[in-house]
Amino acid sequence: MASNKPVCYYIMGNGCVEDQNAVFEKPHLGMKNHLKALFIRAKVHGVGVNKILVDGGAVVNILPHFMLKKLGLYETDLHTHNVVLANYE
């Protein structure tokens, strides 16, 4: 199995591309009321994606089927895992 290393690039206002690290620190108590979902724009396999949810605590990542097609990928390109999803109602 091939090893994948995530790469993050930041595109400056003048079009220059820079490597960047993103560090998210735990918010202090005063910031808890201001927390909102973090969405970014990115390119995946060279295709622009406008809304990517950044969630470092997620156990699974969900990719809609239409996005798989837009990326030119197939279900056979996905990696399968034995994970059971359940709700806690």
C-alpha positions in Angstrom: 0.0 0.0 0.0 1.4 3.4 -0.9 2.1 5.9 1.8 0.4 9.3 1.5 1.8 12.4 3.2 -0.6 15.3 3.4 0.8 18.5 1.9 -0.6 22.0 2.7 0.1 25.0 0.5 -1.0 28.5 1.0 -1.6 30.7 -2.1 -0.7 34.3 -1.4 -2.7 37.2 -2.8 -0.1 37.7 -5.5 -0.4 34.0 -6.7 2.8 32.8 -5.0 2.5 29.3 -3.4 4.1 28.7 0.0 4.3 25.6 2.2 2.5 26.3 5.4 1.9 24.4 8.7 -1.4 24.8 10.4 -1.6 24.4 14.2 -4.9 24.4 16.0 -4.6 25.0 19.7 -7.3 24.1 22.2 -9.4 27.2 22.8 -9.5 28.9 26.2 -12.8 29.1 28.1 -13.6 32.7 26.8 -13.5 31.4 23.2 -15.9 28.5 23.7 -18.9 30.6 22.7 -17.3 31.7 19.4 -16.4 28.3 18.0 -17.8 27.6 14.6 -17.1 24.9 12.0 -13.9 25.5 10.0 -14.3 25.1 6.2 -11.5 25.6 3.7 -11.1 25.7 -0.1 -8.6 23.3 -1.5 -7.6 21.3 -4.5 -7.9 17.5 -4.4 -6.3 15.6 -7.3 -6.1 19.0 -9.1 -9.9 19.7 -8.7 -11.0 22.7 -6.8 -13.3 22.0 -3.8 -15.0 25.0 -2.2 -16.1 23.6 1.1 -13.9 21.1 3.0 -14.8 20.7 6.7 -11.7 20.6 8.9 -12.3 18.2 11.8 -9.2 16.7 13.4 -11.4 14.6 15.8 -13.4 12.8 13.1 -13.3 9.0 13.2 -14.5 8.7 9.6 -14.3 11.0 6.6 -17.3 11.1 4.3 -17.0 11.8 0.6 -20.2 12.3 -1.4 -20.4 10.0 -4.4 -20.8 13.1 -6.8 -17.4 14.3 -5.5 -15.8 11.0 -6.2 -17.0 11.3 -9.8 -15.8 14.9 -10.0 -12.3 13.8 -9.0 -12.3 11.2 -11.7 -12.1 8.4 -9.2 -14.0 5.2 -8.8 -15.3 3.1 -5.8 -12.4 0.8 -6.5 -10.0 3.6 -5.6 -11.4 3.9 -2.0 -9.8 2.1 0.9 -12.3 -0.1 2.8 -12.3 -0.4 6.6 -14.3 -2.5 9.0 -15.9 0.4 10.9 -19.5 0.4 12.2 -21.3 3.7 12.2 -24.1 4.1 14.8 -26.0 7.0 16.4 -26.6 7.5 20.1 -30.3 8.4 20.3 
